Every structure is written in C-alpha cells, then in structure tokens.
Amino acid sequence: MYFLLGISLTLAFLLIVNMAAAILSIATGRLIARPMTFLSVNTQARVIFALRFGPVVAALIFVFAFVVPAYLLHEPEDSGEVVSGKLALIAAASSIAVCIAVYRVLKSCFVTRRLAASWQKNAVEITIPDVDVPVFRIVHPFPVMAVVGIVRPRIFVAEQVLSSLNDDELQAAIAHEYGHLRSRDNLKRTILRVCSDLVVLPLGAGLDRTWAENAEGAADEYAANSRRSAALNLASALIKLARITPRQTNLAMFHGSYLIHGHQCDVTSRVRRLLRLSDSYSKNSPYVVPSWAWSIAATGLLAVHLADQRLLLPTHEAIEHFVWIIR
C-alpha cells in the first residue's frame, strides 16, 4: 500500500497542479493579449508557447522535486494510510490523460511517417543552392511546400510550386521553412498536443490556434530578414500559391510545417505584414538565451534544493493534509 499510495499521490498532484497552472496561464494569456500585439510575432509565439508548456513543466517540477522526495523521505512505510476512492479517481483520470497523450503522439508519428514515406516513394531529390536540408520534388494536387521531421528534417515541394515560383521566390519560400526548422516548430507542435491531453479538460485551444498563427508569422519574419528583397519575394510566392490552391482541399497531410495550409490561412494579412517588413528590413535577430543555459540553471537549482531539503518537510505536511481532505 505504501508504493500504491505514493504512485496515486504522484498522479493526482500531476493532474491537479497542471490543471490549476493551465487555468492560470489561460487567464494570463487573455490579460496580456492586447499588450502583446505591440511585440513581434516571433516574441508572441515564444510567450504563448511558454504559457502553454509552462503548466506541464510546473507540474513535473512540483511532483518530482517536492512531492516524490518528500514522500520517500518522510512517509513511514507502516503509516496505515490507504488510497481513498476520491484519490483513486483523480489518479485514474491522470493516468488516462497520460495514456491518451502518449497514444496520440505515437499515432501522429506513425501517420506522419507513413504519409511522408508514401510521398518520398516517388519523390526526386533536388539540389537548391545554400540549402543543407534534403529537398524532394513530389507530385501532389496541393501546392505543397513543407518541412517534416524533428531529428532528420526533410523538405517536400510539389512540382507546381517549382514551376510557379521564380528562383528568388523559391529561395524566400525555403527561408520560411528554415524559420520553422530554426524554431523547432514541429517539436513544439508535438509538445502542445501533449499539453492539451494532459490537462484532461478542453482548455487552451485558443492559445494553440494563436501560437500556430504566430509561428507562421515568425517564419515569415525569419525569411524576410534573410535578405533585403526576401519579404517581397515571399509575399509574391504566397499570392501565386494561393491562386493555384484548390478551393476544396480534403487531402491527407502529415503533421508538419507548411508554407500554405489546406484550410486557406489568411494570406492577405501575411502579405500585408511582409510588405511592412520590406520597408523596415533588418538583418539583426533578437537575442535568445540558449536552451542549454536554461537547462544548466534548472539543474543547478534542483541540485541545491535536493541538497538542502528544508522545503520537503512542509511539503510532506501538505500532502498529509491533502490525503485527509479527500478521504
């Protein structure tokens, strides 16, 4: 019963903290929605992703840095406490959410791999100057230009895209896909899917849509900053591809980053933004703290916390109160 109670508490706190933090992050997103419009779409995408991913990180840190160590160090094995019906129900909901998240990620990876393999079966690898990612020309009724993969990314381009765009427009479109690669948007999409499943309740769908829109805008900004004329070339490419896009598209698309989507994203607003960017061309990109720096800082703080252990006893007392409340 000792380990069963510990596992149940771990799952319960994982769900409760994640749900509470998710509600707080959604409220924060609504409060800062208007002030964020003055920021670049790249910054907006980063902020929204942090709001969406933050609750899961907070729940994992709280559970594995506080709840689990406090339970193992201060909970006696012969305490006599049992798993109540309410605790079992919360733990079951949490475990189901974890299973659903894992299932959907694995299913998405399988579907993506299968569709990408079917595309690449009759694809022809092509060489594009200054592009170090494998690029494949495919035959497809939709004007596909997309990057697929996280570890070994590939770019797929439909024949009508290559025939419709000139060299400068093609370079700008490729730069857009490089923007997705640089921001690791395919990985972020997978993480966001996990976050939405772990909350159990249908929370944060609005943040997901806003992040997707800003991720496209951020990729446009990246392409526009690659060279002085890139913004105008990318705007021209978007207009050309929008004109040849089928009005009713119901085609199988893998989980990836597209230059233009089947549901006809708002090309007009993207073109207008690109025209504004062409008037304010800047080669400089905002400084971003590397992810390894955050990892080192978090590891250091966690080591200090576990070495001190002063917060673990109050945490265990809080766990005891929680078990007493839901008996």
N, C-alpha and C positions, 0 to 999 in steps of 0.2 A: 504493500500500500504506500510505502514511503516514496518509491520511484514513480508510481502511478499518480500520486498527488503532485509530485514535482512536475511531471510532464503536463498534467492538466493545468496547473498554475501557469506554466510557461506558455501554453497555447492560449489560455484565457487572457493573460496580460498582453500577449502579442496582438490579439484582436482588439481588446479594449483600448490600448494606447494608440494603436494605428487608427482606429475609428475616431477617437477623440482628436488626435492630431490632424486627421483628414478634414474633419469639420472645421477646425480652427484655420487650416490652410485655405479652405474654400472661402471662408469669411474674409480672410486676409486678402485673397485674390480679388474679391469684389470691392474691398475698400481701396485697394491701390490700382484698380483697373483704369480709372481716369488719369491719375498722375503718370502711369506707365506709358501713356500714349505719347509723352514727350521724349521717351527713350527710343533708341534704335530697336528695330525688330530683333536683332541679334541679342541684345540685352533682355528684351521682353521674353524671348524664347528661353533664355537661361533662367530667368526669375520664375517663370511658370513651371519649368521642369523641376526646379528646386522645391517649389510649393507642392508639386505632385509627388515627388520622390522623397521629400523630407519626412512625411509621416511614417513611411516604412523604415527609413533609417533610424528615426527616433524610437520606434517600437523595438527594433532589433537591438539598439544600444541599451535601452532601458531593461529589456529582458535578459540579455546575455552579459551585461556589465553590472547589473544590480540584482535582478530577481534570482537568476540561477546561482550566482556566487553566494548571495545572502541565504538562500535556501540550503545549499550544500554545507555551508559553514555553521549555521545557527539552528537549523531544524533538527531536533533529535529523531533518530530512527524509530524510537518507541513512543512517539508523541500521542498515538492513538487517534489522530485526525484521519478522517475518511473523505473521499470525494463525494460531495453532495450532488443532488440531482441538478441544481442550478449550475454548479461548476462544471459538471459533466456536459450539460447542454451548451454552455459557452465554449468549452474546449472542443466539442464536436463541431460546432459551427466554424471555429477557427481552423480545424484540421480539414474540413470540407473545402473551405476557401483556399487553403494551401494546395490541396489536390487539384482543384479546378484551375488554379493559376499554372501549376506545373503542366497539366493536361493541355491547356490552351497554348502555352508556349511551345510544347513539343509538337502539337498539331500544326501550329503556324510554321514551325521549322520544317516539318515534313512536307506540307503543301508547297512552301516556298522552294524547297529543294527539288520537288517533283516537277513543278512548273518550270523552274529555271533549267532543269535537265532537259525537259521537252523543248524549250526554246533553243538550248545550245546544241541539240541533236543535229539540226540542220543549219546551224549558225556558221558564219565565216568570220574568223578573227581578222581584224583590220588594224592598220597602224595609223595613229593620229599623232602628229608632231607634239612633243612636250607632254605626252600622256604616258605615265608609267603604270597604269592600271589596265588589265586586259579588256579590250573593247571588241564586241561581237556584233556583226550585222545580222539581223534576223528578218524574216518575212512575217508580218503581223498586220491585221486590218486596222489596228490602232497605231497612231504615230508615237511609238514607244521610244522614250529615252529614259533609262532608269539605271540605278545602281542597286545591286543585290549583294548580300553577304556582309558579314561583320568581320570575320578573321581574314578571309581572302575575297575581297570585293571584286565584282565584275560589272562592267557597264554594257548594257544591251541597247542597240539603236536599230530602229526599224528602217527599212530601205527608203520609204517615202520621206523620212526625216533627212537622210543623207542627200536625197535628190532635191529636196525643197530648200535646204539651207545652203548658203554660200560658206566659204571657209571661215570667215570672221564670225558669222552667226553660229557655226558649229563649234568653234573654239569657245565662244561665250557660253553656249549651252553645256559644253563639257565642264567649264569652270563652275557652272551652277551645281553640277553633280559632285565636283570636287568639294564644294561648300558643304554638301551633305556628308561626304566622307570625312572631312576635317572635323565636323561637329559630332561625328559618330551617331548620326540620326537614326540609322537602322537599329543600333543597340538601344538608343533611348526609346524608340517605339516599343521594343520588346519589354523594356523596364516599365513603361507606362501601362502596358497591358497587364503586367504582374500586379502593379499597384492598384489598378481598378478592381482586380479579382480579390485581392487580399482584404479590401475594405468590407466586402460582403454586400453592403448597401450600394445602390446605384448612385454613388457620389463622384463628382469630379469630371463628369463627361464634358461639361463646358470648358474646363481647363484643358482637357485633352484636345478639343477642337481648336481652341485658341493657340495652343502650343504648335499644332500642325500647321496652322496658317502662318504663324511667326517663323517656324522653321523654314518654310518655303521662302518667306521674305528675307530671312537671314542668308539663305543660299544665294538668293538674287543679289544681296549686298556683297557677298564674297566674290561673286562673278563680276559685279560692277567695279570692284576695287582691284581687279586683276590687271586691268589696263584702261587707258582713258576712254576708248571708244566701246568698251565691253558692255556698258549699260544700254547704249543704243542698239548694239548688235543683239543683245539678249531680248530686248523689247521687240525687235523685229522678228526674232525667231519665235517668240511666244505668239505673236499675231499670225504668222504663217502657219504654225502648227494648229492654232485654234481654228483656222479656216478649213483645214483638212481633217479635223477631228469628227468622227461620226456623231450625229446628233443623239442617237440612242445607242449607248455603249453598254453591253451586258457581257463582258468578256472576263475570263479568269485572269486575275492579276496577282502576282506574288507580293509578299509583304516586303516592300522596298521603298526607295525614294524616287519619285517620278518628276520629270520636268513639267509635265502637264498631266492632270488626272482625268480619269474617265468620267467623273461626276462633274466635269467642267468647272474647275475652280475659277475664282474671279480674276480672269486675265486682265480685265480693264484696270483694276486697282494696282495690280503688279506692274503693268506697263506705265501707269502714271508715276508710281514710286521710282521706277527705273529712270524715267525722264528727269525726275528731280535729282536723282543721284548723278546723272550725267552732267548736271550743272554744278555739282559740288564734289567733283572727283577728288578722292584722297587715297593715296597708296597706304596710309597708315591704318592698322587694325588695332582695336582695343586690346590692352594687355590683360591677359587672363592668367590667374595663378594656376600652375600645372597641377594636374590631378595627383601626381606623386607627392607633391608638397602637402596637400590636404591629407593624404594617407599617412604620411610620416607624422604630421601633427596629431592626427586622431590616435595613432598607435601610441605615441608618447603620452598623451593624456590618459589613455586607457591603462597603460602600464603604471603610471603614477597613482591612479585611482585604485587599482587592484593591490598595489603595494601598501597603500595607506589603510584602506578598508574601514575608515571611520563612518562611511555612509551605509555600510552593509547592515549594521545592526538596526538602525532606524528603518531601513528597507524591509528587514525581516519582520519588524513590528507592524509595519503597514500591511505586509502580506497576511499576518495573523488576523488583523482587523478585517481584511477583505474576506478571508475564509469564514470568519464569524458572521459577517453581514449576510453572505449568500447561503448560509446553512439552510 
